Amino acid sequence: MRALTRKLFRDLWRIRSQAAAIALVVGAGVAMYVLMLSAYASLGLTQDAYYEQHRFAHVFASLVRAPRSLEADLRALPGVRAVEARIVVDVTLDMPARTEPVSGRLISWPEAGRPRVNDVFLALGRLPEPGRDDEVLASRTFAVANGLGPGDAVAALINGRRRQLRIVGLALSPEYVYAIRPGELVADNARFGIFWMGQRALGAAYQMEGAFNDVALLFEPGASERDVLDGVDRLIEPYGGLGAIPRAQQLSHFFLQGELDQLDGMGRIVPIVFLSVAAFLINVVLTRLIAVEREQIAALKAVGYTNREVGTHYLQWSLLVALAGAVLGIGAGAWLGRGMTSIYTEFFTFPILEYRLPPVVIVQGLAVAVAAAIVGAVGAVRRVVQLPPAEAMRPEAPARYRVTWIERAGLRRWLSQPARMVLRHMTRHPGRAVMSTVAIALSGSLLVVGLFSLDSIEVLLDAQFYRAQRYDALVTFVHPRSASAELDLARFDGVRMVQGVRAVPIRLRAGSRTRYAQITGLETGPAALQQVLDGLDHVVTLPPEGLVMSRKLGELLGIATGDTVTLEVLEGARPVLVTTVSRLIEDFMGTNVYLSRDGLHRLMRESRVLSGAVVTIDPARADRVYDALRQTPAVAGVAVKAAMLQNFRDTLAETIGITRTIMIVFASIIAFGVVYNTARVALSERGRELATLRVIGLTRTEIARILFGEWAVVTVLAQPLGMLLGTGLAALLVRAFDTEVYRLPLIIAPRTYVFAMATVVLAAVVSGLVVRRRLDHLDLIAVLKTRE
């Protein structure tokens, strides 16, 4: 073994605790990187394989009713590989174990063979047999949530008739990896199920023999998405087509892709904080190591070692520490990633979701650790290379202590002798004090970033469920009904108030940009049960003319307040209208378009037609209302606000709890690593000074106060900076994850700041106690020895 190699390992062993602290910080950064990107890879690779094997559609379209003969015309479109024309209807299910109404979606199953597009994975049981009109496949998530399996029966209200559907198999579909109802925040597997029913039986129930109302298409490789969408729209328009949408806008895929994008973004942003701190720590420790070993460096150069060899020796020190941390981080990241992947199986349904750690992620994790080591070591190594042997043989010039500006300002008489010593030592190394402050601040900022979303969501839920939605349930009808439906609902025993809602599917065009949306016509005024908010608390009065729409939708269309937009109605007479945008609002869920209910009726040139209604219910008689709604043929579904809110909170509690734990642990590692290394370096530099103070009579506690005073000042100064950095990083994340599905307001509660600061202080105290043990065992004789 070469002499420099033996020296390298001896140096590592001599300052092993400091090296271990740096390795932990590097490991935390690499672990976050591996965690996020391996979970991203696991989800992404599973998604691609599942979509390919089960032929997930590239284009989806709904219509009123079209003959089966249209399927051939759709298949003949350039770029189309396969077409699946089907019947899709939403029904109400009668689940005695559930108080609230449960919704189901029936999808036709081919009488012969399997679907050419959006095929299912049979998880349990068998497929429906031709001629068995009561046999269905049920989505596995719904069945598990309700304790159902093959052989069980479910009652459904199908076109006004109650029918028993016998489950013969449990299935998964690429179309419903995330089975969420439109308008809801999260999937509710207990109250929304997918069923596949024989095409002949479902067609007969809805008078659609030889017809279909939904179609899914698969592309040939290299096909033009825009050309296919235009072709589909052209063919289905005479049959009440509601507009073709690409895979990117399909609800399940949209939510899954949003989660993938978030993992990718977090995996590339958060580790930068950890690795920046690691580079700083490497620089601090190496700089001190080089200062201590000046004479050894001079001797090495004098006996013939080149600048390159000596510089490489110290660079190897930082690389070994970083690589040790990277190996630790890869192991921890793989373990955490496996756990996160198993959690995803509760939200996204794949036949098999296996954890995968791609070799490229391991290589990248090692590469970023090496990069942090090089960045941290380059300054110290440069000093080694530039140090002449003769100069290195002489000890460093003694530090020059000056009166600080605080003392000159007249505050000297208020400062004790130890306090002045602390201030003067910090001014001796101002760069190190600033970097230590920033590094500790970064640990606090990570906690703010990890926890602020909970504050934002709580405020958002309050605005959405208590200020905007002042009703108890939203009732949707199978088909638009006359205004008398309001009176019918008001007669239900237990219904207190009813207000009709009109919803119209539309296609918005602004120049070359197109977007599908829905205009919602609402009652206006202080008594309105559903209000529109601009931001979190400003109630918007809907105008009689001109659209009120989401800011996000305005961005996607490239329009602003006062601009005109072409509006193509996708139902009834399908008029094409040109109207203005009266206001863009800051909302946080979906891309919404609003108009007063009377204004929408005038725009549609129709009487008072209802698509649904919002109701308030007497809690003591809620069961009677829900039973009546379940038995009403005209009702397609009921969304109960309390159930939606509880489902969201249950989902939130699990996901936020995991994030909180990971962030607390990793932020504590940063705070411990920074304070511990800074303290060890200070103890090494000031060992002679502190030993002298002990000899002249100061107690261990008194010299500890002098040593710990600097860390206390740095930690205190880091708190406001950390909160400021955390707020800035949170703002960046809010902008980064500003999607069509949801947006978060930047809300950070005081308790989050307090918790972040308390966690950082606790980590600093723990590291201080560790160093205090070393200080208590300081060898005074060894430290005070002077070499002649």
DRENVORO-475588 format. One record per residue (C-alpha): residue in one letter; x, y, z. Coordinates in steps of 0.02 Angstrom, whole numbers, plus 32768, in hexadecimal, padded with zeros to 4 digits. Layout:
BEGIN
aXYZ;...
END
This chain:
BEGIN
m800080008000;r804680AA7FCF;a807481248059;l7FF181A48023;t7F6B811C8023;r7F9880EA80D5;k7F9381A18107;l7EE981B480B4;f7E998129811B;r7EEC816581BA;d7EA78215819D;l7DFA81CC8180;w7E0481688220;r7E4681FA8285;i7DB1826A8258;r7D3781DC823C;s7CA7822F8299;q7CB182CA822B;a7CC18260818F;a7C2B81FA81C7;a7BC3829881DF;i7BEE82D3812F;a7BC9822680E9;l7B1E822C813C;v7AF482D280E8;v7B2F828E803F;g7ACD81F0805F;a7A2E82538086;g7A3C82B07FE1;v7A5E82137F7C;a79D281B77FD9;m7955823E7FA7;y799282357EF4;v798681777EED;l78E081747F4A;m788981EC7ED3;l78D581B17E30;s78C880F77E55;a7810810D7E84;y77FE81737DE3;a785180E87D7F;s77E780617DD2;l774580BC7DAD;g777B80F37CFF;l77BB804A7CC3;t77227FF17D0A;q76B280717CB8;d7704805C7C0D;a76FF7F9D7C14;y76497F9A7C51;y761080167BCC;e76687FB57B43;q76307F067B76;h757A7F377B91;r756F7FB17B00;f754480517B5C;a74EF80CA7AE5;h753F81677A9E;v749981BF7A7D;f73F281BC7AD9;a734A82017AA0;s729882027AE2;l71F982207A7E;v713D820F7A8F;r711B817A7A1D;a716C813A797E;p714F809E7915;r71D080137918;s71F380347861;l725080D37894;e72D6806578E4;a731780357837;d732680EB7805;l7388811178A3;r73FB807E7882;a741C80BF77D2;l746481647813;p751E817777E8;g758C8145787B;v750780DF78D7;r753C802E7905;a74A47FF27969;v73F98031799E;e73897FFA7A2C;a72D6803B7A21;r727A801D7AC4;i71EC80517B35;v721980AE7BD5;v719680E57C55;d719B811E7D0A;v712080CF7D83;t70F480D27E3B;l711D80377EA1;d70BD7FFA7F38;m713F7FCB7FBB;p70E77FAB8061;a718B7FBB80C0;r71A1806E8082;t713580FC80C2;e716081708033;p713081437F80;v71B580E57F1D;s71D781027E65;g720880857DE2;r723F80917D2D;l720680097CB7;i72737FE67C1F;s723C7F6D7B96;w729E7ECB7B82;p72AA7E7F7AD2;e723B7DE97AB4;a72CC7D917A5E;g73837DA07A8A;r73D27E2A7AF1;p73DA7EE87ADB;r74507F1E7A50;v74777FBC7AB3;n747F7FD37B70;d74837F197B95;v74777EE57C4C;f74E67E7B7CBA;l74847DF07D0D;a74BF7DED7DC2;l74457D6B7E04;g73B67D017DC3;r73827CF37D0D;l733E7D5C7C7E;p72827D727C61;e72387CEB7BF2;p71D37D1A7B57;g71187D127B78;r712A7D287C35;d70DE7DD57C40;d70F67DE87CFC;e71B07DBF7D00;v722E7E4C7D15;l72E47E6D7D38;a73037EE57DC8;s73997F557DE4;r74087F057E67;t741D7FA57ECD;f73627FBB7EE2;a73487F047F0D;v73D27F027F90;a73947FA57FDF;n72E67F5C7FF0;g73127EA8801B;l72D27E607F77;g73117DD17F0E;p72DE7D567E86;g72327D107EAD;d71F27DAD7F05;a71677E187EBF;v71507ED47EB4;a70AB7F2C7E96;a70AD7FB77E14;l7028802E7DD5;i703B80187D19;n6FCE808C7CB1;g6F4A80937D3A;r6F4A7FD97D60;r6F9B7F847DF2;r70097EF47DBB;q707B7E7B7E14;l71287E717DC9;r71897DD47DF3;i72447DEC7E00;v72A47D607DA9;g73507DAE7DA7;l73B97E3E7DE7;a74177EA47D66;l748F7F357D50;s74907FAB7CBD;p751680237C7C;e7488809F7C66;y746980A17D22;v751480957D72;y74D381267DDB;a741681147DE0;i73D781C27E0C;r733082117DE7;p733582B87D8D;g733083497E07;e737982EB7E9C;l7421830C7EED;v745A82597F08;a741E81AD7ED4;d739C815C7F45;n73A780A27F24;a731D807B7FA1;r729A80E87F4A;f72C780DE7E92;g72D9803A7E35;i72F580047D81;f72947F707D3A;w72A17F197C91;m71FA7ED27C57;g71CB7E727BBB;q71B27EE47B25;r710C7E967AF3;a70C17EA67BA1;l70FD7F587BBC;g70C57F8D7B0E;a70177F457B2A;a70077F9E7BD2;y702880487B82;q6FDC802C7AD6;m708780297A85;e70817F867A26;g70F67F9D7993;a7132804579D7;f71B6808F7A49;n71D481307AAA;d728F81277ACE;v732880FC7A68;a73E180E17A89;l746780DF7A02;l751A80A079FA;f759D80F17989;e761580A9790D;p76CB80D87933;g76F1818678F1;a763A81B778DE;s760A826F78EC;e75A4828A798A;r755A832C7949;d752182DD78A5;v74D0824A7900;l747782BD797C;d7434832978EE;g73FC828F788E;v73A182457923;d734B82EC7949;r731182F87895;l72C782497893;i726F824C793C;e722A82FE7933;p718782CB78DB;y7167824E7966;g717582C679F8;g723082B87A0C;l7273830A7AAA;g732283217A65;a73B782AD7A59;i743F82BE7ADB;p74F3827D7AD6;r753C82057B54;a759182977BAC;q74E782DB7BE3;q749B82347C15;l747882447CCF;s74D081A97D13;h756B81C37CA8;f756E827C7CD3;f7576825A7D8F;l75F981D27D79;q7665823F7D0A;g765682CE7D85;e769B825F7E10;l772A82297D9E;d775582DD7D75;q775483097E2E;l77CA827A7E5A;d783F82AC7DCE;g783F83637E02;m785983407EBC;g78E282C27E95;r794583457E39;i792783DD7EA9;v793083A37F5F;p79D683407F55;i7A2E83DE7F1A;v7A1584287FC8;f7A648392801E;l7AF783867FA8;s7B1A84417FB3;v7B278431806F;a7B978397805A;a7C0C83FA7FE8;f7C178484806B;l7C40840880F6;i7CC683B3808E;n7D14845C806C;v7D14848C8126;v7D5F83E88162;l7DE283DC80D8;t7E17849080F1;r7E34846E81AA;l7E8C83C98184;i7F038420810D;a7F2584AA818C;v7F5484288210;e7FC283C68196;r80248459814D;e80CA84118184;q809E83648144;i807083AF809B;a8117840A8096;a8173836A80C0;l811783098039;k814383897FB6;a81F783937FF3;v821282D67FDF;g81D382D87F2D;y811582CA7F2A;t80CD83397EA2;n804483BA7EBA;r7FD183477E58;e7FF282B27ECA;v7FD983167F6A;g7F3D836B7F26;t7EF682C47EEC;h7F14827E7F9A;y7EA082FD7FEB;l7E2382EF7F5D;q7E1D82347F7C;w7DEF82578031;s7D5382B77FFC;l7D2982357F76;l7D3281A57FF1;v7CC181FF806C;a7C45822C7FE2;l7C45817C7F99;a7C2881308045;g7B9481A5805A;a7B57817D7FAB;v7B5A80C17FCC;l7AFA80DF806E;g7A8181528012;i7A6280D77F85;g7A3780508003;a79C580C38068;g7977810B7FCA;a7953805C7F86;w7903802A802B;l789980C78033;g787080BA7F7A;r783280087F90;g77C38044801F;m777F80D57FB9;t775C80627F26;s76F87FEF7F97;i769380867FD1;y766E80B37F1C;t7616800C7F08;e758E80527F79;f757080E47F04;f759980A57E55;t755E7FF97E1E;f75D57F967DB2;p75D77ED87D9B;i76867ED97DE5;l76E47F707E25;e77947F357E46;y781B7FA47E8D;r78A57FC47E10;l794A801B7E2D;p7993803E7D81;p7A5180357D77;v7A5280E47D2C;v7A08812A7DCE;i7A9380D77E32;v7B16811E7DBD;q7AC781CA7DC5;g7AC081C27E83;l7B7981987E8A;a7B9D82217E0B;v7B4582AB7E6D;a7B9E82747F0C;v7C46827C7EB3;a7C1883267E6D;a7BF283667F1C;a7C9883227F59;i7CFA83767ECD;v7CA0841C7EE2;g7CC084197F9D;a7D7683E67F8E;v7DAE84537EFD;g7DD284EE7F66;a7E3384917FEB;v7E95842D7F6A;r7EC384CC7F0F;r7F11850E7FAF;v7F77846E7FC0;v7FB8847D7F0F;q7FE585347F22;l803E851F7FCA;p80FD85287FB3;p816084AC801F;a81C585368075;e8128859780A0;a80D184FA80DE;m816084D78158;r8135857581B7;p809885768225;e800585E081EF;a800A86968220;p7FAA86B282C1;a7EF986F082AD;r7ED987A982C0;y7E4C87CD8338;r7DFD88788329;v7D7688D48385;t7CD288AA832F;w7C5B892C82EA;i7BDE88F9836F;e7C59892B83F6;r7C8189CE839C;a7BC889F58397;g7BCA8A0A8454;l7B87895F8483;r7C2A892184CD;r7BF58942857F;w7B5D88D48564;l7BC788418528;s7C1F87C9859D;q7CD18792857B;p7C9A86E98535;a7C1D874184C3;r7CA787B1847E;m7D1487198460;v7C8886C683FE;l7C6A87608392;r7D238779836E;h7D3986C3833D;m7CA786CF82C4;t7CF1876C8274;r7D95870D8260;h7D3D869081EC;p7CA786F281A8;g7C978685810C;r7C8C85E68173;a7C0C863481E9;v7BA1866B8156;m7BAA85C18102;s7B81856881A5;t7AEB85D981BA;v7AB085B68108;a7ACB84FB811B;i7A6484F281BB;a79E18561816B;l79D184E680DD;s79A4845B8156;g791784C68199;s78DF84F380EA;l78CE843A80BF;l78558423814F;v77ED84B68115;v77E984708064;g77B883C480A2;l772C84018113;f76E2849C80C1;s76728438804D;l760E83FD80E3;d75EB84B18114;s75BC84DE8061;i754784498051;e74F1846D80F6;v74CB852080C1;l749884E38014;l74208462805D;d73D284E780CB;a73B685588034;q737884CC7FC4;f7307846B8039;y72C584F380AB;r72C98598804C;a72AD85637F98;q724884C47FB4;r71C284F38030;y7159845B8007;d715783A9804B;a714A83467FA9;l7157835D7EED;v70D682FC7E88;t70F682DE7DCE;f706F82A67D54;v707D82247CCB;h703A82A27C4D;p7013835D7C5E;r6F6883767CAD;s6EEA84017CBB;a6EE4847A7D4D;s6E5D840E7D9E;a6EEA839A7DD6;e6F12841A7E5D;l6E6384077EA3;d6E70834A7E9B;l6F0F834B7F02;a6EC883CA7F7D;r6E3B83507FA6;f6EB482CD7FE8;d6EA382B980A4;g6F3F830980EF;v6F6E837F8061;r6F77843180A0;m6FAA84948006;v6FC484707F4E;q701984D87EC7;g7028849F7E13;v70CC84977DB4;r70E2849B7CF7;a718184507CAD;v71A584557BF2;p723C84017B9D;i729884797B2A;r7332848C7ABF;l738D85327AD0;r73F685767A41;a746C860A7A4B;g74D3861979AE;s75268571798F;r750E85367A43;t747F84C37A74;r744484847B1C;y73AF841B7B54;a735584577BED;q72AA84697C3C;i724585057C5F;t71F184FC7D07;g7159856B7D20;l713A85947DD7;e70C085F77E3D;t710A869B7E79;g70F287037F15;p711286F27FCF;a709D865B7FDD;a70F685F77F54;l712685487F8F;q71BA85407F18;q722585D97F07;v72BA86047E9B;l735586427EF5;d73E386AA7EAF;g747386747F1D;l7445862E7FC5;d73C086A58005;h738387227F82;v72D586F37F45;v72B787187E8D;t720F87557E51;l71F286FA7DAC;p71C587727D1F;p712D875C7CAD;e71A387617C17;g725A87387BFF;l72B786A17C41;v730E86907CE8;m739986127CD8;s743285CC7D2F;r74D5862A7D1C;k752585857CED;l74AB856C7C5E;g74CE861E7C24;e758985F57C22;l756C85567BBD;l750485B67B3E;g7574864F7B40;i74E686C87B6A;a74CA87517BEA;t743687AF7C33;g73D588087BAA;d740F87947B1E;t7393873B7AAE;v738C867E7A9F;t732C86097A2C;l72BA85957A8C;e727A84F57A39;v71EC84A67A9B;l71F783E77A95;e714283BB7AB8;g709483E37A75;a7097845079D9;r7154846779F2;p715A852279D2;v7201857779B1;l720B861C7A10;v728986A77A26;t728D86F07AD4;t730187527B45;v736287247BE0;s732287967C68;r739887597CF1;l742686E07D14;i7423869B7DC4;e74A786487E30;d745C859F7E59;f74B985027E8C;m7462846B7E41;g744584457D8B;t742B84C07CFD;n737D85057D18;v730885777CB8;y727585CC7D0D;l71DE86347CDE;s714286637D3C;r70BB85E17D24;d7046865C7CCF;g70D3869A7C62;l70FB85E97C2A;h704685C87BFF;r704586647B92;l70E986327B42;m70A285867B1A;r6FF985D07AE8;e6FA085517B54;s6F22854C7BE2;r6F55852B7C96;v6FA884827C7D;l700984297D06;s709E83B37CFC;g709B83997DB7;a707C83EE7E5D;v70CF84157F02;v706E83F07FA0;t707B840D805A;i703E837E80C8;d6FFE836C817A;p708582FE81CC;a700182A08230;r6FAA82688190;a703F8257811C;d7026819A810B;r6F7581B480C8;v6FB382318047;y703E81BD800B;d6FC681298000;a6F4E81917F97;l6FDA81CB7F24;r701381167F0B;q6F6580E77ED0;t6F53817B7E58;p6F7181447DA2;a6F9C81F47D67;v702F82017DE0;a70D781CE7D96;g713F81EE7E32;v714882437EDA;a71E882927F1E;v71DA82A87FDB;k724B83348016;a727182E980C2;a72A682438074;m7316829B7FF4;l73688303807D;q7386826D80ED;n73CF8208805E;f744482968033;r747E82A980E7;d749E81EE80F8;t750981F0805B;l7562828E8091;a758B824B813F;e75E981B680F7;t764D820F8071;i767882AB80D6;g76AA8243816D;i772D81E68108;t7770828680BA;r777882DB8164;t77DF824D81AF;i785C8247811F;m787483038120;i788B830C81DD;v790F828381DC;f797082CA8149;a7967837F8182;s79A58348822E;i7A3782F181DA;i7A6783948184;a7A5983FA8224;f7ABD83798287;g7B41836981FF;v7B5C842481F0;v7B60844D82A9;y7BC783B582D8;n7C4C83D28253;t7C55848C8277;a7C6784678330;r7CEF83E48315;v7D51845A82A5;a7D3F84E68326;l7D76847083B1;s7E0D843D834B;e7E3C84F18323;r7E1F853483D2;g7E59849F8437;r7EF584FA8478;e7E90859684A1;l7E0B853484FF;a7E8D84CC855B;t7EE4856C8592;l7E4085AE85D6;r7E27850C8636;v7ED7851A8680;i7EBB85CC86BD;g7E1F85978719;l7D86859586A9;t7D13850086C0;r7CDE84858639;t7C3384D88633;e7C7F85858619;i7CF085508589;a7C5D84EF853F;r7BF9858F853C;i7C8485E584DC;l7C8E8558845E;f7BD2853E844F;g7BAE85F88448;e7BE186018391;w7B70856F8362;a7AE185BC83C2;v7AF586618364;v7B00860782BC;t7A68859B82E4;v7A008631831A;l7A3386958280;a7A0886008212;q795385F9824C;p790B869181F0;l7978866C8159;g793B85B88157;m788785ED815F;l78A4866980D2;l78FC85E68067;g78738568808E;t77EE85E48057;g784D86047FB5;l7863854A7F90;a77AB852C7FB7;a777C85B67F3D;l77E885637EB8;l779284BC7ED5;v76E7850E7ECC;r771585547E22;a776484B27DE9;f76CA844B7E11;d764A84C37DCB;t75E584437D67;e753984357D1B;v750183BA7DA0;y752C84227E39;r759184B67E75;l75C984DC7F26;p75C085877F77;l765F85BD7FCF;i762485B18083;i76A085908110;a7656858C81BF;p76B885D08255;r76BB852082A0;t772084E2820B;y77A585678226;v77A8854282E1;f77B8848782C3;a7844849F8243;m78A5851282B8;a788D849E834D;t78CB840882EA;v7969846482B2;v798D84A28362;l797583F383A8;a79EF83AB8327;a7A6D84338354;v7A5C840E840E;v7A78835483F1;s7B168375838C;g7B5083EF8412;l7B3C836A8499;v7BA482F08432;v7C3183708421;r7C2283A184D9;r7C5B82F28508;r7CFB830C84A5;l7D1483B684F5;d7D02836D85A3;h7D8B82EF857D;l7E04836F8532;d7EB9833B8558;l7F0083DF859A;i7FB683A4859D;a7FB3836284EB;v7F5D83FD84A7;l7FD3847784FF;k8072842284C5;t80D584968453;r8149845183D1;e81EF84AF83C6;
END
